[in-house]
Amino acid sequence: MSFAPLLNQALGARRQGRPQLLFHRMKLHLWRSLNRNLSLERLRRLTGQTRRFCYASFLGGRALIGRMHGCGVASFYTGNWEQRGDGEAAARLELQRKNRAYMEENGIDVEMFTEEKVAADALRTIESVCPCMLRFDRGMSEEEPSISFCSPTKTGKMPKNVVEARIYHQDVKLLMDSHGFELPEYGDSINVMISYLADGRINKVDIHGFHNGRSVSVSIRRRSDDLVMTSAGTIGETGAWQSLCSGADPSAGDLFRALTKEVERIY
């Protein structure tokens, strides 16, 4: 079903200064459809990845649409949103099948890259390198990580990082609106991305935490046999990333202290 005619009709009514009853009807119509057809679990299945959600809220005649990871939302208004999502998911699965087969043929033990390994590696790395980032975690261990086998290089060689894994959790509460429909209220979130070497060791980790409108990010890289924090920063008022240490080449200790102080500050 397409929402475009209804949206255009409502916007036209607003420009002409007519009563806002049509907006009210449009809001109810959209939320009924979303609650009926786009449940939380169905959204998760459509994307094939965890866990970005798409919700539309038509309040005051403006459409506020979030991004959905791994599935375009441009077709939302054309009525073939689900069909497009299924097609993209099928293409991703086929690419993953080919990449996995390529690695097996070249001696990579693909079976060791499990969801349990990703979840354990994420928590273990945070605890050992930047434990203050656990403040953002409200249930990451309950999530199912996504695991992606990387494609060969342009010259057909094995990539340095053979697997890219991601585990994400966001605290979401469903609140009842005045019409009896459940709407999401988003809280703290943590996003961990891990790159694995062919032998199963972690090569790099990027962690992003979000709390009350503020975000903190950490980069961890392999240095010989150790995983070392190489950068820590936040998003400034201009929207640009800013390091938590002013020096050109801060030590891991300086980054650790600055990161701990920043997390304590925003909480």
N, C-alpha and C positions, 0 to 999 in steps of 0.2 A: 504494500500500500504506500502511496506517495503522500507526503505531508506538504509538498510544495504549494498546491492550490490553496490549502487552508491557511498556510503561513502568509502567502501573498494577499489573500483576502483580508486577513487581519491587519496586515501592515497598511493596506489601502484604507481600511476603516479608520485607523489611527491618524493617518495623514489628513483625512477629511474631517477630523474632529468628531466623529460619530461615537456613540456610547461604547464603553469597553467590554460589553457583554460578550462580544465575539472572542475577545482575548481569553476571557474566563472559560468559555466553551472549548477553545482550542487547547488551553492548558489541561483541562480535564480529559479531553480526547487523547492527547499525547501521553499523559501519564497512565491512562488506562491501558493504552497499547504497550507502553514500555513495561508496565508491571505484568501484563499478560504474556507478552512475547519475548521480552528481553530480560529474563530473570538473571540473577547474578551467576548462577551456575551455567546458564546457557551462554552468557557472554564469555565465560572462561573457556567453554568448549569451542566456541566459534573461532577464537583467536588462535588456539593451539599453543599458546604461550602463557606464562603467568607473569604478572597479574596487573594489567592496566585495564581500567574499566571506562565505558562510555556511557554517560548520562546526559540527557538533554533537558534543559529547563527553560521553558518559554515564559518568562516573567517580564512584564513591561514591554512585550513585543520584541525582545531580543533573544536570539538563540545562543545559548552558551553550551558549546559542545566540547567535551574533553577528548584527548587523544587515546586511541586504543592501540596498544602495542601489537604490531604484526598484522593489523587488518585495517584497510583504508575505510574512512567514514564518509568519503565523498558520495558514495552511492546510497547513503542513508535516506536521502530524499527521493531517490528514484525508484524505490521499491524492490531493488535487487540486492540489498545490502547483505543478506544472509548468503545468497548465491555467490556473490563476489568473495565473501569471506571463506566459504567452503573451497572455492577454486584456488585461492591463494594458499590455503592450508594444505591442499593436495600437492601444489607445486613445491612447497617447503618440505613436505614429507618425502617426495621423490628425490629432491636434492640431497636430503639427509641420508637416504638409502644409498645413493651413489657414493657419497663421501665416506660413509661407514664401510662400504664394500672396498673402496680404494685403500683405506687404512688397514683393513684386515689382510688384503692382498700384500701389503708391504710390512707385515709383521707387527702391527700395533695391536695390543690387547685391548680392544674396544670394550670388552665386558667389564673392565675395572672402573669405567666411568659411570657410576651409578648415582641415583638421586641421594642415597644415603651418604656417599662419599662427598658430594658437593655440599650438603648441609653440614656435615661434620667439619669439613675443611673450612667453611665460612666461619663457623662459630669458633673453631680452634685458632684460626688466624687472628680474628678480632681479639680474642682473649689474650693472645700472646703478644700482639704488636700494638694494638690500640684499644684496650679494654673499655675506655670511656665511651666508645661508639655503641656499646651494648645498651646504653640509655635509650637509644632509638628503637630498640627491639621490643615489639609487643606480641610476638608469636611467630618469629621466623622459622622455628623448628617445626611448625605445623604445616608449612608450605611445601609444595612440590617444585623443586628446581627445574628449570629448563636446561637441556643439554644439547649443544649444537656441534656437530662434527664439521670442522673447517674444510673448505675446498682446497684442492691443490693450488700451488702458485701458478702464475701465468705460463711458466716454463714447464709445468707438469711435475714439479717436485713437491716433496712433503713439506707442509708449512711448519714453521718453528713451533707455533702453538696449534696443537691438533684439535683441541676442544675449547669452546667458549661456553661457560656455564653461568647461569644467573639465578639468584634466589631473591625474591622480593616479598615484603610483607607491609601492608598498610592497615592500621587500625581503622575499621569502618563500623559505625553504629547506624542502624536503621531507625529513623525517627518518624513518627506519624504526623502527617500534616493535617490541616483543618478539614480536608475532604476524606480523610481516612486512608490515604495512600502512604506507603513507606518511602521515605527519601533518605539518601545516604548522607552521613556526616563523617568527614574524613579527619583522622587524627595523625599521630606520628607514623612515620614510615622509614624503612631501611631497605636499601638496594645494594646487593653485593654481586659483583661480576668477577669471575675467576677465569684466567687463561691457563691451560694445562699443557705441559710438555709431553712428548711421546712416551716417557717413562712413568707418567702419572703424577709427577711433581708439579707443584704450583709454580708458575712463572711470574704471574702478576695478579694483583687484586686491586679493584677499585671499589670503594665503599661510599655510599651517599646516605646521609641521614637528614630527616626533615622533622622539625618540631615548631609548631605555632608560627608558621610563616618564615622560619629561618632554616637554612640548610648548611650542612658541613660535609665536606668531601675529603677523602683520604686516598692516596695512592701508595701501594706497596709493591715493591719489585724484588726479584731474586738477585742477590749478590753472592755468587759462589754457592755456598751451602745454606745461606741465611735469607730470610725474608725481611726486608728493611723498609721502613716508612720513608718515602722519598719526597712526598709533598702533602700538605694539608692546607685547606683553604675554605673559603665561604663565598657566597654571592653578596657583593656589596650593593649599596643603594643605586648605583648606576646599572646594575644587572650584570656586571662583569665579575669574573672569578678573581678573588684576591687571596694571596698567600697569607697564612697566619704568622709567618716569620718574614721580617723585612730584609734579611740578608740574602745575598745572591745564591749561596750554597749552604743552607742551614743543615746542621747535623740532625741525626735521627732523634737525639735527646732533646734538642731545641724544639723540633716539631712535636714531639710527644708532650712536652710541657705546655706548649702553646695550644695544642689541640685539647688537652684536658681542661685548660682554663676556659677555652671558648665554649665547650660543651657545658661546663658548669654555669657559665654566664647565661646561656640561652634557656637553661632549665631553671 
